Amino acid sequence: MISAEVAPFAKVGGLADVAGALPKALLDRGHDVRVVMPCYKMVEDNSAFNVQDVLDRFPVPTGPGRTEWATLRRTSIHSAAGEIPVFLVGNVRADGKPGYFAEATESRKVYSLTPQPYVFFCRAVLEMLNRLGDGWYPDVLHCNDWQSGLIPTYARTDYGTDTRVSHAAAVFTIHNLAYQGNFDRNDWNATGLPDSLYNVNALEFYGGWSFMKAGLTFADRINTVSETYSREIRSPEYGCGLQGLMETLARTGRLTGIMNGIDYEEYDPETDPYLPSHFSAADPAGKRLCKSALQAELGLAPDPKVPIIGLVSRLADQKGLDLIHAIAENMLALPVQFALLGTGEPYYEGYFHELQERFPGRVHTRIGFDIPLAQRIYAGSDMFLMPSRFEPCGLGQMMALRYGTIPIVRATGGLSDSVHAASASSPGIGNGFVFSEYSPAALLGAVRDSVAYYRQPARWKKLVRRAMQCDFSWTRSAERYEVLYCSAIAARHAGQSPLSVDVEAPK
C-alpha cells in the first residue's frame, strides 16, 4: 500500500484515513500488508512512532546517468489483529543539504509543487522492494493518487522479469481526479522515461505530462472511491480532461468504484478518548452532554434546544464553501448555531472569522487542523454540512453518521451512495438531508428542512438512531478490494497489457 500520506503519521485529507485503515481491514482478513510512504521529518522526530533504521543508504537511478540516494526506515500501524509495517522512504543529498521531505514538519507542508520528489519516491519504492532481505515480495502494488502514479509505469518499463516487483500486479486508486500531478514538457526529462512514452496514448497530457495519467495507463486495475464517482468521471463535467480515458477504462473492465469506509476503532462514540461523554445508538444520552460541552468549549450559547450545524472541511470551492457563503446570513436567520473547523483558501478563512465576529455566541470558527476538536464536533453537533460541488467519496458524512449527527449533503459522488433523504412524510426512511441542484437556494432549502425535522423530537430521535446504525466499516469494502486485487493479479499473470502502449525495452 503506497501513499504520500498515511494516518496517523501524516494527514492532509481522506487519503490518509484510507491508507491507514484499509491495511487494518486487510490484515483482519488474513493478508500480509506492508505500507510505504515518504519519510517526513515530523514522523522521524516523533518519538511516539519509534522509527527504526532498515537500510542506511542505497542508490536510486532517476534517469540516464542520474543517481540519487535513499534511506529506509520503519514504524508500524497498530491493529487489534497485529502490527502492520510502515516503511519510510527518505532522501539524502551528497552535499549534506536537506533532502526531499525534510521540510515537512507538519501535515500541511508535506506536498511539493515540483515533480522531482515524487519521481524519486516512485523509483525508490521499487528499488527498496528489491533490496529487502526478508524473503517477502508483493503480489500487488496498491498505488494511491497521483504522487505514486509513476510506479506502475516504472515497474513495466525499467524492471525485467526477475525482480521482486516484475510479477506484481498494479492497482491504482483515484481519490480525487481533480488533483492530477500535471507538469510542463520542460520537466519531462526528470522522469527518466523514454520519449516514446511522451504521446497521447501514454503520459502526454495537453502539451505537458501527468503522474495521474501514468497510473491510469499502466496499472492493471483502476478504482475510484465510490460507485457514483466512477460513473461521474466518465463525463466532461467531472472528468477533468480525462473523461475519454475513463470511458475506455470502464469499457475494457479496468475501472470500478469501491466505497471507502472509516476506521471503527478510531471513530467510536462508545470509546472515543476525545469526547467528554460516551454514547451509542442504544444509549444516546451522552450525545446531549457532548453537545453542551461543545457549546461551552466554542463559546456558543448554552441552549440545548438550538441545533448546532457542524462543518469540518478543507476550505475550498470543491467543498461547496461558495454556497455556504451565499446562504450564511439566511441560515443564521434560523434558530441554529454554526461550528466550523478547517483550513484552506485565505479568503474563506477570513470570511468565516468575520462571520464569528458578526454573530458572537452563534458562530465559532477555528482555523487549523485539530483531530480531537474535529471528533468533538462530529459528536456534539446535530447536523453536519457537506454541500460539495463534487465529492469522490467523502468521509465526513460517514463520521457524522457514526456519531449520530445528521448530514446535509449534495447528491454527488460518495455522498449519493451513503446519504439518503429523510422525509417528514415517510419518517421511517433515510439518514440525512439531500439536495441535487448546485445552488444556494437548494442548499438553504435542505437546511430549512433539517431544522423543521429537528423540531419534531420523536422523529429526530429515530433519525439519529438510524444514522448510528448505518455500517460504514471497512469490512465490506475490504472484501471488494480482495476481488479487485485478484482481478489485477489474473490480468498480470495472463500478460494482458494495460493499454496499447508501445514501451521501449529497459536499458
Helices and strands as residue ranges (DSSP letters): H 14-28, E 35-38, H 41-44, G 47-49, E 52-63, E 66-79, E 82-92, G 107-109, H 116-131, E 140-144, G 146-148, H 150-157, E 169-174, E 182-183, G 185-191, G 195-197, E 204-205, E 208-210, H 211-218, E 221-224, H 227-232, H 236-239, H 243-251, E 255-257, H 285-298, E 308-315, G 317-319, H 321-332, E 337-344, H 346-358, E 363-367, H 371-380, E 383-386, H 396-402, E 406-410, H 413-418, E 433-435, H 440-454, H 457-469, H 474-493
